[in-house]
Every structure is written in C-alpha cells, then in structure tokens.
Amino acid sequence: MGSEDYGGFGMTEKKVKRLSTGQQLVLWALSQKSMTRRRLAATLDCSQTCIVSLIRGLKLQGLVFVSGHEPTTGRPAPVYSVHVKHEKPQRGHIRFGADATSREMVATALREMGHMTAVEIADHLDVPRNRVNSTLTHHRNGGRSSRIFRVANWVWVDRRGWVPAYGIGPAADADKPKPNKQENQARYRERMKSVFRSKTKTFAGNPFGELIHMAGATHQAAYWNRVAA
C-alpha cells in the first residue's frame, strides 16, 4: 500500500498496525460500512465518548473522513468512512484505559502532583477525561480494589457534590463524607446570595431583566462569579 492510499498523510500499512487496538477496530468497522459514531459505538460495544476520542486521532492522521451526514431529530450526524479496507486486529474488543501506558501516565501524575480528582488528572496530562476515568475504573476493578489507585480524600465541587481525589495505593479508600444538613443549608444560602446580587445588578436599568432572570442567566452568572472568586 502506498501513502496515497491513506489520503496522502504518509501513513503505511506498517504504521497503521502501530495504532491502538481501539483505533484499528474503528478502521475495521468502517471498512465494512460507513457509519455514524452512534452505530460505531453499538458495533464495537463501547461508549460514544470513546468513539469520539478514537475518531479524532484517526482524522488527524488522515485515515478517517466525513463522507456525509445522516438526518436526526437534532443536528445531522456525520457519517464516517475510510479510504481503504482494513483487517480486523487480533484483539476483538476495546479495553480503553487498560493499557500500561495509561496506568503509568496517571500514576506519574499522582506522584508528581499529589492527590487529584479525575478531572484534574486529565487536565494535567492534557488527555481525554474518559481515558482517565477508564484507567481508574479498570485498575481499581470497578472501585472494588485500591491496590494501585486509591481514594485518598473527597473534595466538594459546586454542582457535583463530593468528588473522589485519587492517590497511589495500596491503602484503604477514604470514606465518603456523610450528608450534613447544616453545611448543605449554608452552601445553599451562600449560593442564593450570589444569585440575588447578580439579579439586582441585572435588573438595574434593564427593562428585560425579568426575562433574563427567568432564562436562568442570573444563576449562571452567580456560578461563574463564585468560580472566579
């Protein structure tokens, strides 16, 4: 196969075999039939988020392209195709995050930076968040083992509640804090104060203030004001 077979990006059959199993499975599935990401996810038995991440890398290398769009109830869904046929890899399923590379990346980040949430790990490594979540889930045996990664503590995140911060195992997982009615009420009152301040500022000299508030913009503005603070 020449490089022109892969869209002129210098890709060869040897280089294609170096791709991850997930990427090779996507190429094989699209070789059978052009599909949307929803159908790809159903065919390969994985999440659409995983498919989006795999396709993004394949498009950058010129191996996958958008050949059309399929009507949906909302925005038309892109239909993906490949330039040439690809064989099915030896491993017939995607184990996203199960590889040693992902494990070492997350472990190194935790050793260097200390305890972090999954979102913080992904931002630090500049990798898709679903890759970090899959890595933690796989190597923690679905949350039943803390031999490699453990829940070091719990962090309160606005709009999400208590979120686990991970560390290096082996050690016992930290217990999730129990709901505290007084603390919840205090957070609610503080949040409402921010909403009231944003609402007052919106209404000042603005004839459309009530409509803006009804649309939820004041709540959103109050949230970002708290984040910025």
C-alpha positions as CSV (number, residue, x, y, z in Angstrom):
1,M,0.0,0.0,0.0
2,G,1.3,3.4,-0.8
3,S,0.9,6.5,1.3
4,E,-1.6,7.9,-1.2
5,D,-4.0,5.1,-0.2
6,Y,-4.3,6.7,3.2
7,G,-5.1,10.2,2.0
8,G,-1.6,11.4,1.4
9,F,-0.6,11.7,5.1
10,G,2.4,9.4,4.8
11,M,0.6,6.5,6.5
12,T,1.6,3.0,5.6
13,E,0.3,-0.5,6.5
14,K,3.2,-0.8,9.0
15,K,2.3,2.5,10.7
16,V,-1.4,1.5,10.8
17,K,-0.5,-1.6,12.8
18,R,1.1,0.6,15.4
19,L,-2.2,2.3,16.2
20,S,-4.1,1.4,19.3
21,T,-6.4,-1.6,19.3
22,G,-9.4,0.8,19.5
23,Q,-8.3,2.8,16.5
24,Q,-7.7,-0.4,14.5
25,L,-11.2,-1.7,15.4
26,V,-12.7,1.6,14.2
27,L,-10.9,1.3,10.9
28,W,-12.1,-2.3,10.5
29,A,-15.7,-1.4,11.4
30,L,-15.7,1.5,8.9
31,S,-14.2,-0.9,6.3
32,Q,-17.4,-2.9,6.5
33,K,-19.8,0.0,6.2
34,S,-19.7,3.8,6.6
35,M,-21.3,4.6,10.0
36,T,-22.2,7.4,12.4
37,R,-20.5,7.4,15.8
38,R,-23.7,6.0,17.5
39,R,-23.6,3.0,15.2
40,L,-19.9,2.6,15.7
41,A,-20.4,2.6,19.5
42,A,-23.1,-0.1,19.1
43,T,-21.0,-2.2,16.8
44,L,-17.9,-2.1,18.9
45,D,-19.8,-2.2,22.3
46,C,-18.2,0.9,23.8
47,S,-19.3,4.4,24.7
48,Q,-19.8,7.2,22.1
49,T,-17.3,9.3,24.1
50,C,-14.7,6.6,23.5
51,I,-15.5,6.6,19.7
52,V,-15.3,10.4,19.5
53,S,-11.8,10.3,21.0
54,L,-10.6,7.5,18.7
55,I,-12.0,9.2,15.6
56,R,-10.4,12.5,16.5
57,G,-7.0,10.9,16.4
58,L,-7.7,9.0,13.2
59,K,-9.0,12.1,11.4
60,L,-5.8,14.0,12.3
61,Q,-3.8,11.2,10.6
62,G,-6.0,11.2,7.5
63,L,-7.3,7.7,8.0
64,V,-10.9,8.6,8.5
65,F,-13.0,11.3,6.8
66,V,-16.6,12.5,6.9
67,S,-18.4,11.2,3.8
68,G,-21.8,12.6,4.5
69,H,-24.5,13.4,7.2
70,E,-27.4,11.4,8.5
71,P,-30.6,13.3,9.4
72,T,-31.5,13.1,13.1
73,T,-34.1,14.8,15.4
74,G,-31.5,17.5,16.0
75,R,-28.2,18.3,14.3
76,P,-27.3,16.0,11.4
77,A,-24.9,13.2,12.5
78,P,-21.7,12.9,10.5
79,V,-21.1,9.6,8.6
80,Y,-17.5,8.4,8.8
81,S,-15.7,6.4,6.1
82,V,-12.1,5.1,5.4
83,H,-10.0,5.4,2.3
84,V,-9.1,1.7,2.1
85,K,-10.2,-1.6,3.6
86,H,-8.6,-2.7,6.9
87,E,-8.3,-6.1,8.5
88,K,-9.7,-6.8,12.0
89,P,-7.0,-6.7,14.7
90,Q,-6.2,-9.8,16.8
91,R,-7.8,-8.3,19.9
92,G,-11.5,-8.0,19.1
93,H,-12.7,-5.6,21.7
94,I,-11.7,-2.2,23.1
95,R,-10.2,-2.0,26.6
96,F,-10.0,1.7,26.8
97,G,-7.6,2.8,29.7
98,A,-6.5,-0.8,30.4
99,D,-3.1,-0.4,28.8
100,A,0.1,0.0,30.8
101,T,0.8,3.4,29.2
102,S,-2.4,4.9,30.6
103,R,-1.7,3.4,34.1
104,E,1.8,4.8,34.2
105,M,0.7,8.3,33.0
106,V,-1.9,8.5,35.8
107,A,0.5,7.1,38.4
108,T,3.3,9.5,37.5
109,A,0.9,12.5,37.6
110,L,-0.3,11.5,41.1
111,R,3.3,11.0,42.3
112,E,4.4,14.4,41.0
113,M,1.3,16.5,41.9
114,G,-0.2,14.6,44.9
115,H,-3.9,13.9,45.3
116,M,-6.1,14.9,42.3
117,T,-9.6,14.3,41.0
118,A,-10.1,12.6,37.7
119,V,-10.8,15.9,36.0
120,E,-7.6,17.4,37.4
121,I,-5.6,14.4,36.3
122,A,-7.0,14.7,32.7
123,D,-6.3,18.5,32.6
124,H,-2.7,18.0,34.0
125,L,-1.9,15.3,31.4
126,D,-3.9,17.0,28.6
127,V,-5.7,13.8,27.7
128,P,-9.4,13.0,27.3
129,R,-11.2,12.7,30.6
130,N,-12.8,9.4,29.6
131,R,-9.4,7.9,29.2
132,V,-8.5,8.8,32.8
133,N,-11.9,7.6,34.1
134,S,-11.5,4.3,32.2
135,T,-8.0,3.8,33.6
136,L,-9.0,4.4,37.2
137,T,-12.1,2.2,36.8
138,H,-10.1,-0.7,35.2
139,H,-7.2,-0.7,37.6
140,R,-9.4,-0.2,40.6
141,N,-11.5,-3.2,39.5
142,G,-14.6,-1.1,39.2
143,G,-14.0,0.5,42.6
144,R,-13.5,-2.8,44.5
145,S,-9.7,-2.6,44.8
146,S,-7.3,0.1,45.9
147,R,-4.1,-1.8,45.3
148,I,-2.8,0.6,42.5
149,F,-5.0,3.7,42.9
150,R,-6.9,4.6,46.0
151,V,-9.4,7.3,47.0
152,A,-7.2,9.5,49.2
153,N,-9.9,12.0,50.1
154,W,-13.1,13.7,48.9
155,V,-13.4,17.2,47.5
156,W,-16.5,19.3,47.4
157,V,-17.2,20.5,43.9
158,D,-20.0,23.0,43.3
159,R,-22.9,21.5,41.3
160,R,-21.4,18.0,41.6
161,G,-21.1,17.4,45.3
162,W,-18.4,15.2,46.8
163,V,-15.8,14.0,44.2
164,P,-13.1,11.5,44.9
165,A,-9.4,12.6,44.9
166,Y,-7.1,9.8,44.0
167,G,-3.7,8.8,45.3
168,I,-1.2,5.9,44.9
169,G,-2.1,2.6,46.6
170,P,-2.1,0.2,48.2
171,A,-4.1,1.6,51.0
172,A,-7.7,1.7,52.1
173,D,-10.1,4.1,50.4
174,A,-11.2,7.2,52.3
175,D,-14.8,7.1,53.4
176,K,-17.1,9.4,51.6
177,P,-18.4,12.2,53.9
178,K,-21.9,11.8,55.1
179,P,-24.5,14.4,54.2
180,N,-24.5,17.3,56.6
181,K,-27.8,19.2,56.6
182,Q,-26.4,22.3,58.2
183,E,-23.5,22.6,55.8
184,N,-25.8,22.0,52.8
185,Q,-28.1,24.7,54.0
186,A,-25.2,27.1,54.5
187,R,-24.0,26.4,50.9
188,Y,-27.5,26.9,49.6
189,R,-27.8,30.3,51.4
190,E,-24.5,31.5,50.1
191,R,-25.4,30.4,46.6
192,M,-28.7,32.3,46.8
193,K,-26.8,35.4,48.0
194,S,-24.8,35.3,44.8
195,V,-27.9,34.8,42.7
196,F,-29.6,37.8,44.4
197,R,-26.6,40.0,43.8
198,S,-26.5,39.1,40.1
199,K,-30.2,39.5,39.8
200,T,-30.0,43.0,41.4
201,K,-27.2,44.0,39.0
202,T,-29.2,42.6,36.0
203,F,-32.4,44.5,36.9
204,A,-30.6,47.8,37.3
205,G,-31.8,49.9,34.4
206,N,-32.6,46.9,32.3
207,P,-36.2,46.5,31.0
208,F,-35.5,42.9,30.1
209,G,-34.1,42.0,33.5
210,E,-37.0,39.7,34.4
211,L,-36.8,37.8,31.2
212,I,-33.0,37.4,31.7
213,H,-33.6,36.0,35.2
214,M,-36.3,33.6,34.0
215,A,-33.9,32.3,31.4
216,G,-31.5,31.3,34.2
217,A,-28.8,33.7,33.2
218,T,-28.5,35.2,36.7
219,H,-27.9,31.8,38.2
220,Q,-25.2,31.1,35.6
221,A,-23.6,34.5,36.2
222,A,-23.6,33.9,40.0
223,Y,-22.0,30.5,39.5
224,W,-19.1,31.9,37.4
225,N,-18.7,34.8,39.9
226,R,-18.1,32.2,42.6
227,V,-15.7,30.3,40.5
228,A,-13.7,33.4,39.7
229,A,-13.6,34.3,43.3
